[in-house]
């Protein structure tokens, strides 16, 4: 029985980290009590009703052009905490690279793959969205560069050349790097091989430090460090807000309070926000029967075997087409909003794009929660033996993975709750933004009709995508 449990755990984790079903990590399906269509229509109706309630009962003072919400509490982060967070971040970065390069080459005997794909990307995304952007404190590339500048301070003023950063570049470098990261996560072969993970982390580290040297640490963090930008976007939803002047400060605020921007986001940041939502949607589409049928039709050989090169090209094409399609859809909706409300497209696109962040968070939670709960357990034994050398540093190497910690029913109802709630919050944020932009209350409400159509449609599409690997085929 113990051996069977081990094999089952490995099978589930392999599923969780594979290209075909790595987002859900479930070995069973859930038989819905009602047809799937009922859930889809009810979810879309809930989002529509939330708009009607806001339109009928929300009263906003149009004289207050930029709504603001007070903080519950604020304070200063102790320097000791900051130093400990930075040391922790640099230590984990060094551990991942060293384990990947010199440790056991097996995916499940080496800490690098699970630490990067599951604990860091998925887990830190959840933490950034629901607690606060802790990445700003533990960012190892920023911390290591600051420490290097501290060491050379007696001889030189700093390590950066402080070259003028081209304004037209904006955050496009971060967007390109994030798209490359998504390609490595979803498409690249052997992405779970520890050595490949370590090499990718080392290359990204070199690129980031090069950006720091050329343009300055603060400038490159906001323009080229993809994960600083990504976690900052998620962190706008969170209640804990971290800022730095001379020292780090914290503040507690209502959820989603920072999603109504005071100024329009730049085109590059607008594109980045759309890219974050589109990539996780593409990940879900790759698990649907229509996509599987398309792959089988276009990439199968005469013997029924899938041509790997064609398969990778198809996935790469989908990864590029998805963000482009979402951007075109969003800009089309904004164009209709501008026509209805008598405004320009560009500023409206930069103002309303943050209303999509709650949707991105909701889909991220729905899509990756099972992966985090099941495959994330591997970090417990690997913490005692990160290199796979047979160590037992903390006495946890005998921990057995509990594959029953989540089931399809739990994931389904979590997805329904998260997606509907995320879209309702998005409708509310867009409503606030409209009243902050337009002087006339009628124009503010009319501007939201196209956005409502987008929200309802995306609710139904998102829930349908999530349902494909979860619900029993007969219930569809």
Secondary structure, 3 states (H helix, E strand, C coil): CHHHHHHHHHHHHHHHCCCCCCCCCCCCCECCCCCHHHHHHHHHHHHHHHHHHHHHHCCCCCCCCCCCCCCCEEEECCHHHHHHHHHHHHHHHHHHHHHHHHCCCCHHHCHHHHHHHHHHHHHHHHHHHHCECCHHHHCHHHHHHHHHHHHHCCCCCCCCCCCCCCHHHCCHHHHHHHHHHHHHHHCCCCCCCHHHHHHHHHHHHHHHHHHHHHHCHHHHHHHCCHHHHHHHHHHCCCCEEEEECCCEEEEECCCCHHHCCCCCCCHHHHHHHHHHHHHHHHHHHCCCHHHHHHHHHHHECCCCCECHHHHHHHHHHHHHHHHHHHHHHHHHHHHHHHHHHCCCHHHHHHHHHHHHHHHHHHHHHHHHHHHHHHHHHHHHHHHHCCCCCCCCCCCCCCCCCCCCCCCHHHHHHHHHHHHHHHHHHHHHHHHHHHHHHCCCHHHHHHHHHHHHHHHHHHHHHHHHHHHHCCECHHHC
